[in-house]
Amino acid sequence: MAFRILLMTITLDPHLKRALADRIRYYNELGIYDFYRRDTPEIRIQPEEREPLPKAKAVVLVSASPDVTTRPESDISDPALALLAVREDLGECTRCRLHKQGRKQIVFGVGNPRAELMLIGEAPGADEDTQGEPFVGRAGQLLNNMIKAMGLRREDIYIANIIKCRPPGNRTPERDECETCSPFLMRQIATIKPKVLVALGAVAAKTLLAINAPMSELRGHWYDFRGTKLAVTYHPAFLLRDPRQKKEAWKDLQMVMKHLGLKAPAQAT
């Protein structure tokens, strides 16, 4: 059995091979099929923009041979059915501490399984935990208005979060919680294959890009995320707290619209 890291094949000691195979099977039983390390993504910044950011670290797949790790959705061509397979594999997840800290249900994701645009937030809140759908509270109402301003409907896109369970008191997700849950988000992204990802807020942006930078530096640029364009904008909950930033968020959305060939309705502001 050989392991592929990027495009290189590494020959391993037979005892190490068996140990790694056992470890991978263990992770498979937990529903984890992809293994990631941090690397540097492509950051495209126009000459007239600010100085380039410090080198970012992207998520790069490190996979084992197919006989050891096979995702349940890998042989399903219909993305809707493939997403169901990912959801079934997730189960009633108990992989991190959040299942013991008051969550009512898992909030998997919602929308068009063939969406060209995928929005990724931070974590479910109280309303989302109750209804089982992301962005249904006050922040969700604002997000719906933002989607409408882009000339789209909510059902045209796909919406998910970095983690799928509500943290107690809506606290910021811990790093280990994000790392435990993110393999399922990666499988959702790989299934949907959107043209554009939009990270909503600092937690989503920093988790996906592994860049510890302020939003003022993360916004306004295109990132290459595993072959998909990724943009960063403010989380709707932040915009409710500071409405002055709505104009800046609209600039981010216009950048996304231009890439997707979208035109805003006449009444959009």
C-alpha positions as CSV (number, residue, x, y, z in Angstrom):
1,M,0.0,0.0,0.0
2,A,1.5,3.4,-1.0
3,F,0.5,6.8,0.3
4,R,0.3,9.8,-1.9
5,I,1.3,13.2,-0.5
6,L,0.7,15.8,-3.2
7,L,2.1,14.1,-6.3
8,M,4.9,12.1,-4.6
9,T,4.9,8.4,-3.8
10,I,6.7,7.4,-0.6
11,T,7.8,3.8,0.0
12,L,7.2,2.9,3.6
13,D,8.5,0.2,6.0
14,P,6.0,-2.7,6.1
15,H,5.4,-2.3,9.8
16,L,4.8,1.4,9.4
17,K,2.4,0.7,6.5
18,R,0.3,-1.6,8.7
19,A,0.3,0.9,11.6
20,L,-0.8,3.7,9.3
21,A,-3.4,1.5,7.7
22,D,-4.8,0.7,11.1
23,R,-4.9,4.4,12.1
24,I,-6.6,5.4,8.9
25,R,-9.3,2.7,9.3
26,Y,-9.8,4.0,12.8
27,Y,-10.4,7.5,11.4
28,N,-12.7,6.1,8.7
29,E,-14.9,4.7,11.5
30,L,-15.1,8.2,12.8
31,G,-16.3,9.4,9.4
32,I,-13.0,11.1,8.5
33,Y,-11.7,10.2,5.1
34,D,-9.4,13.1,4.1
35,F,-6.3,14.2,5.9
36,Y,-5.0,17.7,5.5
37,R,-1.8,19.6,6.0
38,R,-1.2,23.3,5.7
39,D,0.4,24.7,2.6
40,T,0.6,28.0,0.6
41,P,-2.3,28.9,-1.7
42,E,-2.3,31.2,-4.6
43,I,-3.2,34.8,-3.6
44,R,-4.0,37.1,-6.5
45,I,-3.8,40.8,-5.8
46,Q,-4.1,43.5,-8.4
47,P,-1.2,46.0,-8.6
48,E,-3.3,48.9,-7.5
49,E,-4.4,47.0,-4.3
50,R,-2.7,46.9,-1.0
51,E,0.7,45.2,-0.4
52,P,0.4,41.4,-0.6
53,L,-0.6,39.5,2.6
54,P,1.8,37.3,4.4
55,K,1.9,33.9,2.8
56,A,-1.3,32.0,3.6
57,K,-1.6,28.4,4.4
58,A,-4.3,26.4,2.5
59,V,-5.7,23.0,3.1
60,V,-4.0,20.4,1.0
61,L,-5.3,16.8,0.7
62,V,-3.1,14.0,1.9
63,S,-4.8,10.7,1.0
64,A,-4.2,7.0,1.4
65,S,-4.7,4.4,-1.3
66,P,-8.3,3.6,-2.2
67,D,-8.2,0.1,-0.6
68,V,-7.9,1.8,2.8
69,T,-10.0,4.9,2.6
70,T,-13.1,5.2,0.4
71,R,-15.7,7.8,1.0
72,P,-19.3,6.5,0.9
73,E,-20.2,9.3,-1.7
74,S,-17.3,8.6,-4.0
75,D,-19.2,6.3,-6.3
76,I,-22.4,8.4,-6.4
77,S,-22.7,10.7,-9.4
78,D,-25.8,12.6,-8.3
79,P,-24.6,15.4,-5.9
80,A,-27.9,15.4,-4.0
81,L,-27.6,11.7,-3.2
82,A,-23.9,12.1,-2.5
83,L,-24.6,14.8,0.1
84,L,-27.1,12.4,1.7
85,A,-24.4,9.9,1.9
86,V,-22.1,12.4,3.7
87,R,-24.9,13.3,6.1
88,E,-25.5,9.6,6.9
89,D,-21.8,9.1,7.5
90,L,-21.8,12.1,9.9
91,G,-24.6,10.4,11.8
92,E,-25.6,11.8,15.2
93,C,-22.0,13.0,15.6
94,T,-20.3,12.6,19.0
95,R,-16.7,13.3,17.7
96,C,-16.1,16.5,19.7
97,R,-17.3,17.9,23.0
98,L,-20.2,19.9,21.5
99,H,-22.6,17.0,21.5
100,K,-22.4,17.1,25.4
101,Q,-22.9,20.9,25.6
102,G,-26.5,21.4,24.9
103,R,-26.9,21.1,21.1
104,K,-30.4,20.1,20.0
105,Q,-29.4,18.8,16.5
106,I,-26.8,18.8,13.8
107,V,-27.1,21.6,11.3
108,F,-25.7,20.0,8.2
109,G,-26.3,22.5,5.3
110,V,-29.0,23.5,2.9
111,G,-29.4,24.5,-0.7
112,N,-28.8,23.6,-4.3
113,P,-26.4,20.5,-4.5
114,R,-25.3,21.8,-7.9
115,A,-24.8,25.4,-6.7
116,E,-22.2,27.7,-8.3
117,L,-22.0,29.7,-5.1
118,M,-21.5,28.3,-1.7
119,L,-21.6,30.4,1.5
120,I,-19.8,29.2,4.6
121,G,-20.5,30.7,8.0
122,E,-19.1,30.1,11.5
123,A,-21.5,27.9,13.5
124,P,-25.2,27.5,14.1
125,G,-26.9,29.8,16.6
126,A,-30.0,29.2,18.8
127,D,-32.5,29.6,15.9
128,E,-30.4,27.3,13.7
129,D,-30.1,24.7,16.4
130,T,-33.8,24.7,16.9
131,Q,-34.8,24.5,13.2
132,G,-31.8,22.5,11.9
133,E,-31.0,24.9,9.1
134,P,-28.2,27.4,8.8
135,F,-28.9,31.2,8.8
136,V,-32.6,31.3,9.8
137,G,-32.4,33.9,12.6
138,R,-31.9,37.7,12.3
139,A,-28.5,37.2,10.6
140,G,-30.2,34.8,8.2
141,Q,-32.8,37.3,7.3
142,L,-30.0,39.8,6.4
143,L,-28.2,37.1,4.5
144,N,-31.3,36.4,2.5
145,N,-31.5,40.1,1.6
146,M,-27.8,40.0,0.5
147,I,-28.5,37.0,-1.7
148,K,-31.5,38.7,-3.2
149,A,-29.4,41.8,-3.9
150,M,-27.1,39.7,-5.9
151,G,-30.0,38.6,-8.1
152,L,-30.2,35.1,-6.6
153,R,-32.6,33.1,-4.5
154,R,-31.6,31.2,-1.4
155,E,-32.5,28.0,-3.1
156,D,-30.0,28.8,-5.9
157,I,-27.0,28.5,-3.6
158,Y,-25.7,26.2,-0.9
159,I,-25.1,27.4,2.7
160,A,-23.1,25.6,5.4
161,N,-21.0,26.4,8.5
162,I,-17.5,25.5,9.6
163,I,-18.9,23.5,12.4
164,K,-22.3,21.8,12.5
165,C,-23.3,22.1,16.2
166,R,-24.1,25.2,18.2
167,P,-21.4,26.1,20.7
168,P,-22.8,26.9,24.2
169,G,-23.8,30.5,24.5
170,N,-22.9,31.0,20.8
171,R,-19.2,31.2,21.8
172,T,-16.5,31.2,19.1
173,P,-15.7,27.6,18.0
174,E,-12.5,26.2,19.4
175,R,-9.7,25.2,17.0
176,D,-10.1,21.4,17.7
177,E,-13.8,21.6,17.1
178,C,-13.2,23.2,13.7
179,E,-10.6,20.6,12.8
180,T,-12.8,17.7,13.9
181,C,-15.8,19.0,11.9
182,S,-14.1,20.5,8.8
183,P,-13.5,17.1,7.0
184,F,-17.2,16.9,6.5
185,L,-17.4,20.4,5.2
186,M,-14.6,19.6,2.7
187,R,-16.6,16.6,1.5
188,Q,-19.6,18.9,1.0
189,I,-17.5,21.3,-1.0
190,A,-16.0,18.4,-3.1
191,T,-19.5,17.1,-3.8
192,I,-21.1,20.4,-4.8
193,K,-18.1,21.7,-6.7
194,P,-19.1,25.4,-6.6
195,K,-17.4,28.0,-8.8
196,V,-17.1,30.3,-5.8
197,L,-16.8,30.0,-2.1
198,V,-17.6,32.9,0.2
199,A,-16.3,32.8,3.8
200,L,-18.6,34.8,6.0
201,G,-16.7,36.3,8.8
202,A,-13.3,35.9,10.4
203,V,-13.7,32.4,11.8
204,A,-14.7,30.9,8.5
205,A,-11.9,32.8,6.6
206,K,-9.2,32.0,9.1
207,T,-10.2,28.3,9.4
208,L,-10.4,27.8,5.6
209,L,-7.2,29.7,4.8
210,A,-5.3,29.3,8.1
211,I,-4.3,33.0,7.9
212,N,-4.2,34.9,11.2
213,A,-5.0,38.3,9.7
214,P,-7.7,41.0,10.3
215,M,-10.7,41.1,8.1
216,S,-9.5,44.4,6.5
217,E,-6.6,42.4,5.0
218,L,-8.5,39.2,4.2
219,R,-11.2,41.0,2.2
220,G,-10.9,42.2,-1.3
221,H,-8.8,39.4,-2.7
222,W,-9.4,36.1,-4.5
223,Y,-7.9,33.0,-3.0
224,D,-7.4,29.7,-4.7
225,F,-8.9,27.1,-2.4
226,R,-8.3,23.5,-3.7
227,G,-9.1,24.7,-7.2
228,T,-12.1,26.8,-6.2
229,K,-12.2,30.6,-6.0
230,L,-12.7,31.9,-2.5
231,A,-13.6,35.4,-1.3
232,V,-14.0,36.8,2.2
233,T,-16.7,39.1,3.5
234,Y,-18.3,40.1,6.8
235,H,-20.6,37.8,8.7
236,P,-24.2,39.0,8.6
237,A,-24.3,39.0,12.4
238,F,-21.4,41.5,12.4
239,L,-23.2,43.7,9.9
240,L,-26.2,43.8,12.3
241,R,-23.9,45.1,15.0
242,D,-22.1,47.5,12.7
243,P,-24.4,48.5,9.8
244,R,-21.8,50.9,8.5
245,Q,-19.9,48.0,7.1
246,K,-22.8,46.9,4.8
247,K,-21.3,49.1,2.0
248,E,-18.0,47.2,2.3
249,A,-19.8,43.9,2.2
250,W,-21.6,44.9,-0.9
251,K,-18.3,45.6,-2.6
252,D,-17.2,42.0,-1.7
253,L,-20.5,40.6,-3.2
254,Q,-20.1,42.7,-6.3
255,M,-16.6,41.1,-6.8
256,V,-18.3,37.7,-6.5
257,M,-21.1,38.7,-8.9
258,K,-18.6,39.9,-11.5
259,H,-16.8,36.5,-11.4
260,L,-20.1,34.6,-11.7
261,G,-21.5,36.9,-14.5
262,L,-24.4,38.1,-12.3
263,K,-26.2,41.5,-12.5
264,A,-27.9,43.0,-9.6
265,P,-31.7,43.7,-9.8
266,A,-32.5,47.4,-10.4
267,Q,-33.7,47.9,-6.8
268,A,-30.6,46.5,-5.2
269,T,-28.5,49.0,-3.2
